[in-house]
């Protein structure tokens, strides 16, 4: 049984890969990249279809301009595959410099959900308001000649709502936006005895949910899952002091004893975490 991770929008300011023979063009434009990640969710598959991505330099309904992704639209994504640092590059485009106020994701009604222990996906109802476009606030001043990479962190558990006893599920996207230049990440590896396949000794553990809490008051911040190699990375964390908590029914609960200090623009390696099996 797989368990999923998810995780934002990062602004890495760099001249790398953004030079032009036309100096006037560079002076008036900036490069914008949109990267989609996800947080942990309790579903086997969450398939979404994006049919347009637009940006706007104002708060008005006028002036929306579409990005033109290399592969074109639609963009089909299984959010549950965005684990351990995996992501989808939604857009990579040169745009006019200046204020970038909003981005809008437009979804089709061709979205599906596969529950655990089921074999066939079921429709994931998408309200017309979401199909017309989910607005995300960026409020970033784009400097000429610079490159900005934004991370969109899609929280699957908060985005899927069960409609009573009807058996229907509704998609109400909850996406957190952040800039990597203003945030950092925590990575690591989880190992332990493989109880499923009865493998002796410590081996990489896949599908383990790793939660990040504030170190001072235990506030939950984000969570992710390990991949088949036991690796995890949780992105878009504000600079602060954190701790790792892992609660898994098969193993003794784990809580890191040392404070993990996140620094903007850096990936902090928490090292290897070995989970222990309860003694019967």
N, C-alpha and C positions, 0 to 999 in steps of 0.2 A: 504494500500500500504506500503510495507516495504522498508525502506531505510537501506543501509548496512554500516558496518564499516570494517576496515581492519588493518591494521597496520602494526618482525625483527629476528637477531640471537644473543642470549645472552650468555656470558661466565660467569657462576657462578662457582667460584673456590671453591671446597669443597671436603672433604674426605668422606662425607656422602654417604652411599650406595656403596662405592667403596673400599672394603677391600678384600683381598684374602689370602688364606692360603699359597699361593706361593709368598713369598716376592720378589723373583727375577722377577716374572711376573709383579707384581705391579710396580717394579722399572723401567720397560721398557715400560709400557703402560699408556694410559690415556683414560678417558671416554668422548665420544662426543655425544651430543644430538642435533638434528636439530628440531626446532619448527617453524611451518608455521602459520603466521597470515596474516591479510588483512587490506587494507584501504577501506574507503567508496567508493561504486561504484553505478552507476545508472542502475543496472540490477536486474532482479528477481532471476536469477540463473546464475552462471558461473561454469560449471562442467569441471574439468580437470582430466586427468588420467596420473599419474606418473608411468612409467614402469621401471625406474632404477634411483638410486642415487649413485654417485661415488665420491671419494675423491682422491686427488693427493698431494704429498709432494713437487712437483716441478712445474715449468712452462711448462715442456715438455709434449708432447702428450703421452709419454710412462708412465707407472706406475699408471694408473687409476685403482682403486680398488672399487668394489661395496660394499655398505652397505647391510646388510641383515635384513630388518625390521621384527619384530616379526610376523606380519600378512602376510608377503610376498608382492610381487607385483602382479598386479598393485595396486597403492594407488589411490582411487577415492575420490575427494574432491569437494564440492560445496563451492567455496570461499565466497559466500555471507553469509554463516552460521558462519563465523569466526568473530563474533561480541562480544563486551562487555567482552573481555578477553578470549573468546573461541579460541582454537588453535588446531592444529593437530601435534602430535609428529611423524615426518617422520622417524627418526632414533635415536637409543639409543644403542651405541656399544662401545666396548673396541678396541682401535686401538693403533698401535705403537706410542710412544712418539716422539717428534721432530716437525719439521715445518709442519703445515697444510696450504698449499698454496691455494688450490681451491676445490670447490665442484661443481658437475655437476648434474643438474636435467634433466632427459631424459623423454620427453613427448610422448605419443602415438598420433595418429591422431583422437582419439575417444574423442574429446572435444566438448562441446556444450554450447550454450548461449540461455537463455530464457529472452526475452525482456519484459519489463513491459507491461501489457494489452494484452499479447499474451498467448496462452494456450499450445503451442507446442514448445519445444526447437528446435533451428536451429543449423546446423553444425558450429563449430568455427574452421575455417581453420588454420592449424598449419604448417608454412613453414618447409621444410625439415631441415633447419639449426637448428630450435628449437627442432625438433624431435631427432636430433643427440646429443643434450645436451646443456642446458643453463648453461654457466660457471659463477660461483660466486666467487669473491675473498675473502678469509678469512685472509691469511697472519698472522697466529697465531702460536706462539711457544707453543706446548703442553708440559707441565711439567709432568714428571712421577708421577703417583699416584693421579693426580688431575682430576676433572670433569669439562668439558666445555660445556655450553649450548648455542647454537647459535639460534638467531631468524631471520627468513626470512620474511620480510614484503613485501607482494605482492600488488602492486598498480594496482588495476583492471582498473580504468579509463584510465591510461596510457598504459595498456597492451592490450586493445582491440581497433582495428582500423577498421572503416567502409570503405569498398572498393568502393568508389564512389557511383554510383546509382545502383550498381549490386545487392544490397541486401545482399551481403556477408560480413562477419566480420572475421577479421584476428587476431589471437592471437600472440602478440609479447611481451612476458613477461617482465615486469619491476619489479625487486625485489631489495629492499634495505636490506643490511645485517648489523647487528650491534651486539654488545655484551652487555648483560644486566649489566654486571659488570661495563661497561663504560657508561651506560645510565640509565635513570630513566623513570618513568611513571606518568601520571596524571589521576586520577579517579574522579568520582563524580556521581551525580544523577540529572535528569531533571524532574521537575514536572510542572503542569499547568492545566488549565481548559481543559477538554476533549471535544473539539469542535465536533468531529466526532459523539460521542455517547451522547453528551449533558449532560455530568456528571458534576454536580455542584461541586465547590470547587477544590482544587489542588490535582491532582492524578498523578501517574507516567506516563510519556509520552514516548512511544516507537517510534523508527524510526526518532528521531531528530538528525540531523547532527551537531556534535560538532567539531569546528575547533580550532586548536592551532596556534597562531601567536607569533612571537618574541615580547617581550614587548617594546624594544627600537626603532625598526624601522618598526613594523607591518608586517614583512615578514611572509608569510604563511609557515607552517612547515608540518602539518599533520592534518588529520581529521578522525573522527570515528562516529558511530551511537549508539544511546541508544538501549538497548534491551527492551523487553516488560515490564520490571520492572523500566525502566527509567535510568538504570545504564550504564555507559560507562567507558572505560579505553583506554588510548592512550599510547602505549609503544614505547621504543627505542628512547627516546628524549635525545639529548645531554644536559649535565648540562648547564643551562642557565636560564634566566628570561623569562617567557611567560605570555600570557593572553589568555582567552577563548572568542571566538566569535561565536554566534549562529544567523544565518540569516534564518528565517522561515517565509514564506508568511502569515501564520495563526497567527503569534504572533509578538509582537514588538521585533525588533532586540536587541540582548543582547551582551554586552561586559563587561567583568569583570573589576572592578575598581582597584582591588588589584593585585600586581605582584605575579605570582606563580613561585617560585624558585625550579627548578628540581635539585635533588641531585642524583649522580650516585648510582645505586643499590637500590634506594628507590621508593616507590609509594606515590606520594603526593596527598592527598585527597582534592579536591577543594570544597567539601561540596555539598549542595543541591542548585540547580539553579531553581528558579521559573520564568517561562516565563509568560509575561502579554499579555492579549488580547487587541488589539487596541480598543479605544473608538470610536464608530461610531458618 
